[in-house]
Each structure stands twice: as C-alpha cells, then as structure tokens.
Amino acid sequence: MTVRIDGETASAAMRVRAAQADVAAGVDELFERWLAVPADPRARLYEAMRHAAIAGGKRLRPLLVRAAGDLFHVDRALSLRVGAAVEAMHVYSLIHDDLPCMDDDDLRRGKPTVHRAFDEATAVLAGDSLHALAFEWLVDPATHSDPFVRSELVRELARAAGPAGMAGGQMMDLAAETADFDLPTVTRLQQLKTGALIAFSVEAGAILARIPPDGRIPLRGYARDIGLAFQIADDIMDVEGDEALAGKALHKDEAAGKATFVTLMGIERAREQAGLLVEQAIAHLSGYGDEAALLRAIAAYVVERDH
Amino acid sequence: MTVRIDGETASAAMRVRAAQADVAAGVDELFERWLAVPADPRARLYEAMRHAAIAGGKRLRPLLVRAAGDLFHVDRALSLRVGAAVEAMHVYSLIHDDLPCMDDDDLRRGKPTVHRAFDEATAVLAGDSLHALAFEWLVDPATHSDPFVRSELVRELARAAGPAGMAGGQMMDLAAETADFDLPTVTRLQQLKTGALIAFSVEAGAILARIPPDGRIPLRGYARDIGLAFQIADDIMDVEGDEALAGKALHKDEAAGKATFVTLMGIERAREQAGLLVEQAIAHLSGYGDEAALLRAIAAYVVERDH
C-alpha cells in the first residue's frame, strides 16, 4: 500500500532505505564487538546470540531511535548504542516467541530459529542473555554521561519489556488462540506486544536529549499510531504476504483461528485504517520542520514494507 | 556442619534466623504489592509469577543486601527494595532452569515448578517478566534518590545476570553434563552461576551507601568466599540431603554424571574446604566491628543450612 507524503513518496522511501542501511551497519558493528565469542564453554551461547542478532531484520527500532534523536540533534553514536540495546531486547523476544512451547517457528529472518540451529536450552539462555545485555549496554556510561538519562532509559525499557509491555502482550497473544478477543482487546494486545518497544525507541531519542515527559507527548502519539499501523500491516502480510520475502512462516493466525485486525475489520478496512494511522502519526509531528523528515518517511514505510 | 564464631554459634544462628524472618516478610509484602493481579488476560502471567515468587525460599540474597547495608547504616526500606529486586532475578532464573529443556524439575521450594503448575509458555514468560521487573524496581526513584546509585545498581545486576554471570554459568552447567570439567572450571562455573548474584547482593549494600569500588574490596572477597562455600554445601546436600526438607529433587548431579565439588574433591575434603572458605570470608570483615555481626553469622549459616 502507498501513502503519499507531500508528493514525495519516492524520495521519502529512498531516505528511509539510506538511513536504514547506515543504522543496520552500525548496529552490526556494535553487536560484533559486544558479542565477541569467549574461548570457554560459553562459546555456544555467544554463537547462538550472534546467529539471532547479527545481520538480520529491518532494524526498525534502532532506526526510530536515530530518527527521533535527529529531531534534537543527539550525537548519532549515542542513538546507535541505544538502538542496538533496543534491538537486543527485540531479538531476545523473537528467540523466546519462536520456542516450541510458544509459536513453534522454524524460520526467522530467513534463517533457522535459534532452537532449530542450536537447541531449546541454548535458545532460552541466548534470549535471557540478550535481555540482560540490553540493560547492561544501555546503562553503560558510554551511552550518556548523565546518570539520570541512563536510569530513565532503563526505567522506560524495563516497562516496555515486562508484563505491562512485551511479555504481557505475548501472554495475551497466547490467550488469543483460545479466547474470542474483540477489537479493543486486540488493540491493547498489540500495544503491549509490539507497541511498547516501538514507543520506547521513539521516546529514547528525546530522553537522550533530556526532553522532559511533557515535551515527549507528540512523539508518544506518533509512536502509538505507527506501532498500530505496523501491526495492521503485519496482519495483512500474514494473509497476503510472500513467505520467501518475509523470511518466516505466514498464514499462522488464520490457521490458529486467532482474532487479528484483518479478521475483525476485513482486509479493506484494515488497509484504510493503517493509512489513516500513518496520516495521524505524521500530523503529530506538525510542530517540527525538516528535522522530522525521516520520522515522517518512516511512518509511511512501516505500512509499505513487504517483509 | 558447624563453624564456631567466637564461641557464639547458637546466638549467631538465632541472629540469622531473626533477620531472615524479618526480611522474608518484607520481601513478601513488596511482592504482594508489586505483583497485584490485573483484571485482564495477563492474570495468568501474574498468578504464575506470584506462585514462584511469594512465600518461598531462604531469601538469602535479600538477607545479604540487608546485612551489607547495615554495615553502612543504609535505610532498611531501601535495602529491602533492592533485595526484592535481586530475589525477583533469582526466582526468574529458577523458573527457567527448571524448564523441561533445562533441568526438567517438577518440584521447587516444596511446590510444583511453574511449568508444572501452569504450562511451559507461561513459565518462560513469567521468568522473562520477573527479569524485566527486577530492573524496573531497581531503577525506580523510590530505590534511591541519586540516579548515579540507581544506574550503578542496574549495571552490576545486569552483569551478574547476563552471559558473564548467571546465564553464562547455567550454559556451562548444561555443558558439564557431557564435558569433563576440572576443579578450576567447576569453580568458575559456580562463580558465574550462583556467585555473581550473591556478590551483587553483598555489593549492593555498599553501592546504596555510595561506597566507591575501592572500598568494596573486602566485601567482594567475603562474597566470593561465601558464594563458593554455599555451592559446596549445595553439592554436599545433593548427596546427603533430605528431599522433603530441600523441597526439590536431589541426587541429580550424580545421576547426570556431572563433575561437582564433591565428585572432584570427595565429601570430606569438600566439607573441610567449605569450612575454610567460611573462615576466610569472616577474615575479610576484620576491618569492621559489631556492625558486621550479621554478615559474619550468615557466612556460617550458608554451610549449616539443611535446605
């Protein structure tokens, strides 16, 4: 689906792709350094983390940290460190979500899932390790010289990851297979499961610039809207997408009889709603000028991607 | 086994038990408040966390935070908050270690393990949730008014939990079932698996009092020694212990053919070594007076416990 932004859709897409490539290279460089394999019996654990974390995915969350940081002229090396920490948190959640006792997936980002390439115990521990490392990297003095900023980042990330965020959303998602969820409940589920970490990524850029909570309100609105748009696009892709491009199994929600935005709204209304959310997300940024161009372009990108 | 402390073994044991009961009640009170069950589909997740976290275990780690905090006259409410956060981290590790793909245990602290009482997916997510909550609680301004102290606590706890700590030690422990580990490797394994979190607990008391790293050296020595003594006692209990008192399955290392302090040293030398470590731990505290009485008493307690 296509959403026009001031008639500049093509250049906006190019802008996203260029920033994305740059951020992806930077995140991989940090992971290479931070996940160096030790010469002891923990080598397998590090190999498993590297398998899941390096050279994979859209790096949407680090891209959002960078784009939000750009609004406030945050040093890009700092945005990148925080982005890599959020990405580690995201990767941990994918490893655990793919486990046989959860979604039981064999393929992720075009590669075998960690429990398939290694084993289940290693997958649990690789996820647990990335979870702890995300906080360790975030709170390192190299992330920001001000300990208040570091502790705020930890606080917001912990909330986004825990039972009032990602883990709680995954719990609701498991319940969705047997319960009959309505639209408000599915919305809440997705706000926790994917929305909380996306919101953290956007807000982190502002926290790095010491913007107080009041000043982050437009960004929060933006993040809420693109988070939902992203998930609606994901639900549409689950029905219409190409497994080879997606690098993971699709048509799973349908098979599980799970309520999604598509089953609840129909595919056409879902597509419309995603478009409206993108426009609304961009409207939240009306107080900013050119420095928000990347954030605006990302809003359109989250519903246009084919994987 | 009994270690005499200035001829006051009995009163030292009483001192430990009194502090332990007080700390346990305080930790349970915090968990009751922090883990209130929400009226939504995440209720089962919270029930699982409560099952594992409330009213169980020796609360050794919160007791150590309190005892170390007492050295520096740290407000006991603050020690307790940090203790509850460490205990949440410990409980998460127990939930994941008990999983079928790990140690496959049915019983923990005298109750069914989380994956037995609930299911595997809920157990993974309950562990993940407690992991995130430990950081959220730790970094809350209520834990300490100084953000530098909060960020230091997060940093040390993240290290103790991650691949260079607890998770790394568990990975080595899995490898121990097929590898032939020697005494230095088993020592390293245990320093990561149980030692790192015990060391954090002791050091946290000093961090709360803003004692710089140099000033924490005796406490680190103390923690290293009691951590190993604790693990040797655990290995002895695995051979000689009573399952009903322990509240978990024993004789598992033997069945798995795993190298432990007992298989490598023999039970008599292991017992001797534990006693020496306790004496050495207490010697590290020689610069302190009466304010270290509880820490001294705990050193003896870690090898005397029957569960």
Interface residues (C-beta under 8 A of the other chain):
Chain A: D40 P41 R42 R44 L45 Y46 M49 H96 L99 C101 M102 D119 E120 A121 T122 V124 L125 G127 D128 S129 H131 A132 L133 F135 E136 V139 D140 D146 P147 F148 R150 S151 E152 V154 R155 L157 A158 R159 A161 G162 P163 G165 A167 G168 Q170 M171 M172 L174 A175 A179 F181 T185 R188 L189
Chain B: D40 P41 R42 R44 L45 Y46 M49 H96 L99 C101 M102 D119 E120 A121 T122 V124 L125 G127 D128 S129 H131 A132 L133 F135 E136 V139 D140 D146 P147 F148 R150 S151 E152 V154 R155 L157 A158 R159 A161 G162 P163 G165 A167 G168 Q170 M171 M172 L174 A175 A179 F181 T185 R188 L189
